[in-house]
Amino acid sequence: MITVYDFGPSEHPAFETGTCPFVRTVIFILRYKNLPYERKPVGFTDVARVAQEIGAPPTTFQTTDSGERVPKYTIPIIHDSKTGKLVSDSSKIAAYLDETYPDTPTVIPNGTDTLQRIFQTSAVEAVMPVIKLTPAFMIKFMAEEVRKSTPPFPEPSSEEIKAAFEESRGKFDKFSQSSSAGAGASGFELVMGGKEKPTFADFTVVAFVYPWKFIWGEESEEWRGVKTWADGFAGWEVEIVMKLLDRVGKLSTNTPPDTCDEQVASCCCNSIAFSLSMLCLNCQQKIGSGSGLDARDGAYQMYLNANRPNNAFCAPQGNRTLPQDIQSAVCNNNIKIYDDLYNYSSWDTGAWFYMKTVQQITKDTNADSNKIFTKCPRRTSSTTSEQSSSDNTSTTLTSTSSSGAFFDSGGLGTDAKVGIAVGIVVSAIAGALAALFYCQRRKRTRHVDASGSSLVKDDGLHRPPPPA
């Protein structure tokens, strides 16, 4: 497990990816590499003390007024229990993770170390006018003990906020032009090119800019303006990087495809999450016809056990139901999970069957399509438009599947029932992916307090209102 030291604790869900933007860069990289981690909060005034206590190296050295050269400690700091190493400074941490975990995606490609650091320095300088304003707002979302022990930050006026955003926009536009960031023959591209492989430089920009969406509000003038910086590159980069971070990792074909191995297991410790992972496995293997991939007897029990000692299962365990907070998150995020995935009946043996799932969902959909998503209250004000949107999505995805994007194009046949079944499976997989994205965001990180005890964290359903 990798421990990441960060300012905190925070009570705002936006900062579960890190309160300090340099820490957030590291956490984004850990998520991209799919490396498990935990956050350990450090008070704003306790960084040097904590760093010295754990034996972390100083980030740099500074000269005092008397001419003495003394170490300076900053966060982020990580401790890797696998190697016992303590590393400070986000760029050094990124390089360490590339070297120590070579089977994970590289974030500092060979020969680009200097370029990445220069880009980071320039990007941070561009956004610094706004960054200087954020502590006054961020402190409101910190835990009570942090607020009490931290000197108050002066809150800027609306004129100061507007001026800061305008200054940062000018600097960001100029920086993007001089570095050719975002320029590509086929539209926007990531810093090192392409749209699939973000690097340290991309994570730095997104780590600094992304929280503004929550601090000022998604519909605020400030955030709408940020999305247009550098002719829209800033908004595009945030969107593409966050989508890449939310991808479901490659699942094992030796079922179970994954396991519920988290200490805080409320999201995954249930039969529904197991069904969703099996659907995603079939999607990754491009199953669109035939019998699909099934889970053998005992697979569900293996999923719940996840190599825990004494054959223990995760807890709290739920069959045919989701915990209330997870179900609320599913509904609030408009994630549609078929009722039949709640009612699957093979848990005594631990098996799961692709065709049985498809056939049952198809049968119930044909019988009454208004009774296949009943776990969330219907939104009466937009029922018609939602149903239409859902139908259009299914049609589009079914059409896409014939080109091989979701499924192999051959062997589907012309029978209308097969077409309906494929559309249903794609719709089920879309719900599975959306649910797993939410669950994986919760799974990847565990929050601990200074003593090592797990902290209860906001489930992300109710964000505090943006600052006035």
TIFI-481426 format. One record per residue (C-alpha): residue number from 1; x, z, y. Coordinates in nm, 4 decimals. Each point is the difference from the previous one (the first is absolute). Layout:
// residues N
resi, xx, zz, yy
NUM, X, Z, Y
...
END
This chain:
// residues 468
resi, xx, zz, yy
1, 0.0000, 0.0000, 0.0000
2, 0.1206, -0.0813, 0.3504
3, -0.0703, 0.2623, 0.2653
4, -0.0424, -0.1316, 0.3544
5, 0.0390, 0.2475, 0.2868
6, -0.2340, -0.0740, 0.2903
7, -0.1511, 0.1727, 0.3031
8, -0.3143, 0.1837, -0.0890
9, -0.2217, 0.0863, -0.1614
10, -0.2539, -0.2393, 0.1485
11, -0.3775, 0.0127, -0.0278
12, -0.0577, -0.3677, 0.0814
13, -0.0302, -0.2491, -0.2917
14, 0.1854, -0.2672, 0.1983
15, 0.3138, 0.2115, -0.0196
16, -0.0003, 0.0480, -0.3777
17, 0.2485, -0.2895, 0.0108
18, 0.2244, 0.2035, 0.2280
19, -0.0256, 0.1689, 0.3368
20, 0.3372, -0.1181, 0.1303
21, 0.0225, -0.3825, 0.0167
22, 0.3475, 0.0009, -0.1564
23, -0.1405, 0.2051, -0.2880
24, -0.2895, -0.2430, -0.0228
25, 0.2504, -0.2842, -0.0432
26, 0.1466, 0.1816, -0.3001
27, -0.3415, 0.0771, -0.1499
28, -0.1090, -0.3622, 0.0345
29, 0.3168, -0.1023, -0.1844
30, -0.0673, 0.2539, -0.2761
31, -0.3539, -0.1310, -0.0363
32, 0.1250, -0.3595, -0.0074
33, 0.2488, 0.0912, -0.2731
34, -0.2726, 0.2006, -0.1782
35, 0.2216, 0.3083, -0.0150
36, -0.1839, 0.3351, -0.0197
37, 0.0686, 0.2422, 0.2830
38, -0.1180, 0.3174, 0.1634
39, -0.0011, 0.0959, 0.3678
40, 0.1362, 0.3357, 0.1088
41, -0.0896, 0.0955, 0.3596
42, 0.2548, 0.1300, 0.2492
43, -0.0849, 0.1561, 0.3368
44, 0.1074, -0.1912, 0.3092
45, 0.2547, 0.2686, 0.0871
46, 0.1181, 0.0689, -0.3566
47, 0.1741, -0.3266, -0.0908
48, 0.3611, 0.1199, 0.0398
49, -0.0670, 0.3273, -0.1812
50, -0.1744, -0.1662, -0.2950
51, 0.2620, -0.2774, -0.0239
52, 0.2831, 0.2526, -0.0127
53, -0.1841, 0.2159, -0.2548
54, -0.0476, -0.2892, -0.2437
55, 0.3455, -0.1426, 0.0657
56, -0.1101, -0.3285, 0.1592
57, 0.2683, -0.1996, 0.1819
58, -0.0293, -0.0307, 0.3804
59, -0.1332, -0.3257, 0.1349
60, 0.2698, -0.0163, 0.2654
61, 0.2199, 0.2200, 0.2214
62, -0.0427, 0.0832, 0.3662
63, 0.2293, 0.1497, 0.2626
64, -0.1080, 0.3141, 0.1811
65, 0.0619, 0.0729, 0.3678
66, 0.3067, 0.1988, -0.1031
67, 0.1416, -0.3014, -0.1828
68, -0.0699, 0.1332, -0.3480
69, -0.1051, -0.2566, -0.2603
70, -0.2929, 0.1345, -0.1987
71, -0.2224, -0.1505, -0.2720
72, -0.3468, -0.1283, 0.0874
73, -0.2725, 0.0179, -0.2633
74, -0.3095, -0.2194, 0.0040
75, -0.2698, -0.1081, -0.2394
76, -0.0679, -0.1825, -0.2219
77, 0.1926, 0.1755, -0.2735
78, -0.0589, -0.0671, -0.3682
79, 0.1005, 0.1911, -0.3097
80, 0.0016, -0.1995, -0.3242
81, -0.0424, 0.2308, -0.2995
82, 0.1184, -0.2791, -0.2305
83, 0.3468, -0.0162, 0.1544
84, 0.0119, 0.3251, 0.1971
85, 0.0909, -0.1985, 0.3131
86, -0.1040, 0.0951, 0.3549
87, -0.0093, -0.2907, 0.2443
88, -0.0769, -0.0038, 0.3747
89, -0.0882, -0.2896, 0.2350
90, -0.2633, -0.2605, -0.0874
91, 0.2382, -0.2957, -0.0310
92, 0.2390, 0.1964, -0.2241
93, -0.2948, 0.1143, -0.2105
94, -0.1193, -0.3609, -0.0386
95, 0.3483, -0.1076, -0.1111
96, 0.0210, 0.2943, -0.2421
97, -0.3360, -0.0872, -0.1591
98, 0.1046, -0.3644, -0.0422
99, 0.3226, 0.1060, -0.1717
100, -0.1444, 0.2803, -0.2136
101, -0.3129, -0.1853, -0.1131
102, 0.1149, -0.3619, -0.0447
103, -0.3077, -0.0921, -0.2064
104, -0.2229, 0.0527, 0.3045
105, -0.0482, -0.2528, 0.2840
106, 0.2998, -0.0193, 0.2342
107, -0.0675, 0.0881, 0.3645
108, 0.3499, -0.0688, 0.1381
109, 0.1069, -0.3331, -0.1524
110, 0.3705, -0.0525, -0.0579
111, 0.1886, -0.0810, 0.3192
112, -0.2837, 0.1009, 0.2354
113, 0.0843, 0.3680, 0.0545
114, 0.1319, -0.0481, 0.3544
115, -0.2844, -0.2358, 0.0882
116, -0.2594, 0.2487, -0.1258
117, 0.1497, 0.2824, 0.2083
118, 0.0159, -0.2155, 0.3144
119, -0.3628, -0.1026, -0.0529
120, -0.1021, 0.3645, -0.0450
121, 0.1762, 0.1037, 0.3211
122, -0.1585, -0.2837, 0.1997
123, -0.3474, 0.0582, -0.1429
124, 0.0128, 0.3736, 0.0704
125, 0.1167, -0.0643, 0.3554
126, -0.2925, -0.2397, 0.0516
127, -0.2670, 0.2493, -0.1102
128, 0.1640, 0.3086, 0.1500
129, -0.2148, 0.0061, 0.3200
130, -0.3080, 0.0601, -0.2185
131, 0.1817, 0.2218, -0.2514
132, 0.0831, 0.2419, 0.2829
133, -0.3746, 0.0529, 0.0529
134, -0.1002, 0.0645, -0.3613
135, 0.1161, 0.3636, -0.0446
136, -0.2676, 0.1181, 0.2435
137, -0.2651, -0.1517, -0.2272
138, 0.1643, 0.0587, -0.3386
139, 0.0375, 0.3742, 0.0579
140, -0.3809, 0.0244, 0.0053
141, -0.0068, -0.1089, -0.3631
142, 0.2678, 0.2400, -0.1224
143, -0.0826, 0.3162, -0.1911
144, -0.0794, 0.3088, 0.2052
145, 0.3309, 0.1727, -0.0732
146, 0.1871, -0.3050, 0.1311
147, -0.2073, -0.0197, 0.3171
148, 0.0597, 0.3685, 0.0711
149, 0.3773, -0.0222, -0.0471
150, 0.0536, -0.3235, 0.1956
151, 0.0348, -0.0142, 0.3787
152, -0.2861, -0.2029, 0.1527
153, 0.0593, -0.3664, 0.0780
154, -0.1356, -0.1239, 0.3349
155, -0.2928, -0.2351, -0.0579
156, 0.0433, -0.3341, 0.1816
157, -0.2585, -0.1410, 0.2358
158, -0.1912, -0.3192, -0.0748
159, 0.2192, -0.1805, 0.2533
160, 0.3156, 0.1192, -0.1766
161, -0.1381, -0.1101, -0.3359
162, -0.0869, -0.3458, 0.1326
163, 0.3418, -0.0378, 0.1629
164, 0.1785, 0.1062, -0.3208
165, -0.1879, -0.2516, -0.2127
166, 0.0675, -0.2775, 0.2493
167, 0.3712, 0.0868, 0.0077
168, 0.0222, 0.0089, -0.3787
169, -0.1851, -0.3277, -0.0287
170, 0.2446, -0.1712, 0.2336
171, 0.2984, 0.1382, -0.1902
172, -0.1503, -0.0830, -0.3403
173, -0.0818, -0.3566, 0.1032
174, 0.3531, -0.0503, 0.1335
175, 0.1572, 0.1613, -0.3061
176, -0.2086, -0.2179, -0.2356
177, 0.0976, -0.3170, 0.1840
178, 0.3699, 0.0824, 0.0013
179, 0.0036, 0.0942, -0.3694
180, -0.2408, -0.2742, -0.1134
181, -0.1991, 0.2726, -0.1757
182, -0.3238, -0.1353, -0.1399
183, 0.0867, -0.3657, 0.0499
184, -0.0552, -0.2227, -0.3009
185, -0.0823, -0.3591, -0.0869
186, -0.3279, 0.1103, -0.1598
187, -0.1048, 0.2613, 0.2541
188, 0.1146, 0.3595, 0.0221
189, 0.2685, 0.1207, -0.2376
190, 0.1652, 0.3323, -0.0683
191, 0.3350, 0.0733, 0.1639
192, 0.2109, -0.1478, -0.2801
193, -0.2495, -0.2807, -0.0636
194, -0.2976, -0.0467, -0.2274
195, -0.3140, 0.2091, -0.0305
196, 0.0647, 0.1980, -0.3186
197, 0.3285, 0.1931, 0.0393
198, 0.0150, 0.2424, 0.2930
199, 0.3364, 0.1500, 0.0848
200, 0.1206, 0.3125, 0.1762
201, -0.0548, -0.1715, 0.3375
202, -0.3670, -0.0731, -0.0752
203, -0.0649, 0.3530, -0.1219
204, 0.1568, 0.1378, 0.3190
205, -0.2309, -0.1969, 0.2310
206, -0.3126, 0.0836, -0.1998
207, 0.0976, 0.3674, -0.0322
208, 0.0173, 0.0362, 0.3774
209, -0.3069, -0.2068, 0.0895
210, -0.2494, 0.0684, -0.2819
211, -0.1025, 0.3590, 0.1017
212, -0.1073, -0.1190, 0.3452
213, -0.3029, -0.1502, -0.1720
214, -0.1150, 0.3560, -0.0770
215, 0.1389, 0.1858, 0.2998
216, -0.1808, -0.2203, 0.2518
217, -0.2716, -0.1397, -0.2284
218, -0.0416, -0.3285, -0.1829
219, -0.2390, -0.1358, 0.2643
220, 0.1983, 0.1284, 0.2969
221, 0.1359, -0.2272, 0.2681
222, 0.3505, 0.1229, -0.0861
223, -0.0133, -0.0960, -0.3670
224, -0.1736, -0.3320, 0.0611
225, 0.2773, -0.0775, 0.2457
226, 0.2772, 0.0943, -0.2456
227, -0.1368, -0.2469, -0.2549
228, 0.0624, -0.2816, 0.2488
229, 0.3653, 0.0882, 0.0711
230, 0.2440, -0.2847, -0.0646
231, -0.2908, -0.2458, -0.0195
232, -0.1649, 0.2092, -0.2716
233, 0.3058, 0.0623, -0.2186
234, -0.0179, 0.3787, 0.0436
235, -0.3561, 0.0209, -0.1326
236, 0.0749, -0.2455, -0.2801
237, 0.3100, 0.1908, -0.1130
238, -0.1869, 0.3316, -0.0147
239, -0.2819, -0.1556, -0.2010
240, 0.2203, -0.1876, -0.2487
241, 0.2397, 0.2894, -0.0629
242, -0.2803, 0.2518, -0.0548
243, -0.1677, -0.2392, -0.2443
244, 0.3259, -0.0408, -0.1910
245, 0.0351, 0.3790, -0.0194
246, -0.3470, 0.0301, -0.1527
247, 0.0617, -0.2379, -0.2878
248, -0.0617, 0.1331, -0.3475
249, 0.3239, 0.0108, -0.1978
250, 0.0549, -0.1934, -0.3215
251, -0.1993, 0.1557, -0.2836
252, 0.1158, 0.0323, -0.3598
253, -0.1611, -0.2192, -0.2673
254, 0.0776, 0.2744, -0.2528
255, -0.3170, 0.1918, 0.0809
256, -0.0703, 0.2255, 0.1750
257, 0.1178, -0.2191, 0.2888
258, 0.0967, 0.3071, 0.2036
259, -0.0499, 0.3763, -0.0163
260, -0.1454, 0.2761, 0.2155
261, 0.3332, 0.1756, 0.0499
262, -0.0539, 0.1669, 0.3375
263, -0.0185, 0.3751, 0.0585
264, -0.2885, -0.0622, 0.2421
265, -0.1977, -0.2233, -0.2356
266, -0.3546, 0.0003, 0.1372
267, 0.0067, -0.3734, 0.0698
268, 0.1187, -0.1172, -0.3417
269, -0.1060, 0.2686, -0.2502
270, -0.3232, -0.1652, -0.1098
271, -0.1357, -0.2766, -0.2196
272, -0.0917, -0.2196, 0.2972
273, 0.3584, -0.0208, 0.1245
274, 0.1092, -0.0892, -0.3547
275, -0.2562, -0.2842, -0.0120
276, 0.1188, -0.1232, 0.3399
277, 0.3611, -0.0097, -0.1188
278, -0.1044, -0.1998, -0.3085
279, -0.1839, -0.2512, 0.2193
280, 0.3057, -0.0323, 0.2232
281, 0.2193, -0.0530, -0.3066
282, -0.2243, -0.2874, -0.1088
283, 0.0230, -0.1411, 0.3517
284, 0.3815, 0.0181, 0.0025
285, 0.0099, -0.1730, -0.3398
286, -0.2323, -0.2733, 0.1344
287, -0.2700, 0.0638, -0.2571
288, -0.2976, -0.2224, 0.0803
289, -0.1301, -0.0998, -0.3389
290, 0.0208, 0.1105, -0.3610
291, -0.0033, 0.3605, -0.1097
292, 0.2339, 0.1393, 0.2657
293, 0.2274, 0.3017, -0.0398
294, -0.1462, 0.3125, -0.1597
295, 0.1295, 0.3572, -0.0174
296, 0.0582, 0.1369, -0.3479
297, -0.1373, 0.3273, -0.1383
298, 0.1581, 0.2986, 0.1744
299, 0.1004, -0.1958, 0.3118
300, -0.2251, 0.2021, 0.2303
301, 0.1380, 0.3271, -0.1348
302, 0.3563, -0.1307, 0.0553
303, -0.1005, -0.0948, 0.3554
304, -0.1225, 0.3557, 0.0669
305, 0.2997, 0.1650, -0.1694
306, 0.2743, -0.2011, 0.1784
307, 0.2720, 0.1712, -0.2080
308, -0.1028, 0.3495, 0.1077
309, 0.1280, 0.2738, -0.2325
310, -0.2185, 0.1474, -0.2744
311, -0.2321, -0.3029, 0.0099
312, -0.1523, 0.1274, 0.3247
313, -0.2233, -0.2286, 0.2063
314, -0.0131, -0.0487, 0.3748
315, -0.2525, 0.2106, 0.1905
316, -0.2707, 0.0072, 0.1179
317, -0.1126, -0.2516, -0.2605
318, -0.3213, -0.1961, 0.0507
319, -0.1704, -0.2414, -0.2403
320, -0.2558, -0.2381, 0.1468
321, 0.0338, 0.1551, 0.3449
322, 0.2339, 0.0160, 0.2981
323, 0.0801, 0.3156, 0.1977
324, -0.2259, 0.0329, 0.3014
325, 0.2737, -0.0691, 0.2567
326, 0.1170, -0.3108, -0.1886
327, -0.3554, -0.1288, -0.0401
328, -0.0573, 0.0542, 0.3722
329, 0.3177, -0.1963, 0.0734
330, -0.1195, -0.2847, -0.2240
331, -0.3314, -0.0153, 0.1845
332, 0.1446, 0.0400, 0.3497
333, 0.2482, -0.2813, -0.0654
334, -0.2802, -0.2212, -0.1384
335, 0.1776, -0.0341, -0.3361
336, -0.2477, -0.1306, -0.2572
337, 0.0490, 0.1316, -0.3530
338, -0.2520, -0.1102, -0.2610
339, -0.2163, 0.2768, -0.1438
340, 0.0968, -0.1172, -0.3478
341, 0.3580, 0.1127, 0.0633
342, -0.1350, 0.3524, 0.0449
343, -0.2042, -0.0211, -0.3207
344, 0.2580, -0.1368, -0.2424
345, -0.0457, 0.1681, -0.3394
346, 0.3208, -0.0241, -0.2073
347, 0.1809, 0.3057, 0.1299
348, -0.0262, 0.1915, -0.3293
349, 0.2365, -0.2495, -0.1621
350, 0.1916, -0.0767, 0.3199
351, -0.0438, -0.3757, -0.0386
352, -0.1084, -0.2506, 0.2681
353, -0.1341, -0.3499, -0.0622
354, 0.0156, -0.2893, 0.2434
355, -0.2843, -0.2093, -0.1440
356, -0.2283, 0.3004, -0.0444
357, 0.0520, 0.0825, 0.3681
358, -0.0615, -0.3593, 0.1126
359, -0.3079, -0.0443, -0.2152
360, -0.1594, 0.3290, 0.1090
361, 0.0564, -0.0681, 0.3706
362, -0.1308, -0.3571, -0.0412
363, -0.3096, 0.1219, -0.1843
364, -0.0825, 0.2626, 0.2633
365, 0.0681, -0.2390, 0.2877
366, -0.2340, -0.2607, -0.1454
367, -0.2664, 0.2655, -0.0614
368, -0.0033, 0.1394, 0.3561
369, 0.2849, -0.0668, 0.2402
370, -0.1381, 0.2639, 0.2384
371, 0.0814, 0.2775, -0.2474
372, 0.3639, -0.0662, -0.0799
373, 0.1556, 0.1921, 0.2949
374, -0.2012, 0.3205, 0.0330
375, 0.2721, 0.2634, 0.0389
376, 0.0129, -0.0524, 0.3773
377, -0.3020, 0.0088, 0.2332
378, -0.1115, -0.3426, 0.1127
379, 0.0590, -0.0842, 0.3642
380, -0.3518, -0.0891, 0.0936
381, 0.0850, -0.1469, 0.3391
382, 0.2116, -0.2722, -0.1527
383, -0.1223, -0.0255, -0.3611
384, -0.0768, -0.3696, 0.0224
385, 0.3253, -0.0954, 0.1654
386, 0.1988, 0.2163, -0.2407
387, -0.1643, -0.1599, -0.3016
388, 0.0642, -0.3420, 0.1453
389, 0.3602, 0.0905, 0.0710
390, 0.0438, 0.1303, -0.3546
391, -0.1480, -0.3189, -0.1449
392, 0.2259, -0.2144, 0.2153
393, 0.3020, 0.2012, -0.1055
394, -0.0832, -0.0417, -0.3678
395, -0.0477, -0.3733, 0.0456
396, 0.3276, -0.0355, 0.1837
397, 0.1946, 0.2036, -0.2540
398, -0.1529, -0.1876, -0.2922
399, 0.1012, -0.3250, 0.1633
400, 0.3470, 0.1370, 0.0609
401, 0.0318, 0.1013, -0.3637
402, -0.0373, -0.3595, -0.1114
403, 0.3187, -0.0839, 0.1872
404, 0.1896, 0.2665, -0.1896
405, 0.0413, 0.2551, 0.2772
406, -0.1842, 0.2714, -0.1947
407, -0.0421, -0.1512, -0.3453
408, 0.1296, -0.2828, -0.2145
409, -0.1936, -0.3118, 0.0903
410, -0.0494, -0.1255, -0.3528
411, -0.2530, 0.0972, -0.2626
412, -0.2859, 0.1253, 0.2177
413, -0.2514, -0.2585, -0.1204
414, -0.3120, -0.1167, 0.1827
415, -0.2548, 0.2532, -0.1190
416, -0.1622, 0.1662, 0.3017
417, 0.0207, 0.3410, -0.1676
418, 0.3778, -0.0324, -0.0224
419, 0.0156, -0.0827, 0.3706
420, -0.2126, 0.3017, 0.0811
421, 0.2143, 0.2231, -0.2190
422, 0.3200, -0.1191, 0.1638
423, -0.1461, 0.0568, 0.3445
424, -0.1049, 0.3481, -0.1036
425, 0.3421, 0.0836, -0.1416
426, 0.1703, -0.1222, 0.3153
427, -0.2386, 0.2101, 0.2071
428, 0.0713, 0.2997, -0.2239
429, 0.3743, -0.0609, 0.0344
430, -0.0328, -0.0208, 0.3788
431, -0.1632, 0.3432, -0.0069
432, 0.2654, 0.1250, -0.2391
433, 0.2815, -0.1176, 0.2254
434, -0.1580, 0.1553, 0.3073
435, -0.0516, 0.3306, -0.1806
436, 0.3529, 0.0018, -0.1401
437, 0.1463, -0.0751, 0.3440
438, -0.1722, 0.3146, 0.1285
439, 0.1029, 0.2021, -0.3037
440, 0.3633, -0.1153, 0.0087
441, 0.0347, 0.0988, 0.3641
442, -0.0947, 0.3524, -0.1098
443, 0.2113, -0.0113, -0.3175
444, 0.3293, -0.1060, 0.1554
445, 0.0421, 0.3041, 0.2197
446, -0.0269, 0.3723, -0.0499
447, 0.0101, 0.2367, 0.2943
448, 0.1785, 0.3313, -0.0367
449, 0.0559, 0.2872, 0.2367
450, 0.3356, 0.1606, 0.0697
451, -0.0286, 0.2207, -0.3075
452, -0.0721, -0.2950, -0.2281
453, -0.3728, 0.0644, -0.0433
454, -0.2369, -0.2950, 0.0128
455, -0.1938, -0.0400, 0.3215
456, -0.3653, -0.0990, 0.0143
457, -0.0127, -0.3201, 0.2006
458, -0.2735, -0.1943, 0.1704
459, -0.1517, -0.2610, -0.2290
460, -0.0065, -0.2514, 0.2830
461, -0.3766, -0.0236, 0.0276
462, -0.0500, 0.1579, 0.3403
463, 0.2589, -0.0797, 0.2628
464, 0.0095, 0.2093, 0.3162
465, -0.1182, -0.1885, 0.3067
466, 0.2671, -0.1771, 0.2064
467, 0.1386, 0.1913, 0.2977
468, -0.2144, -0.0115, 0.3126
END
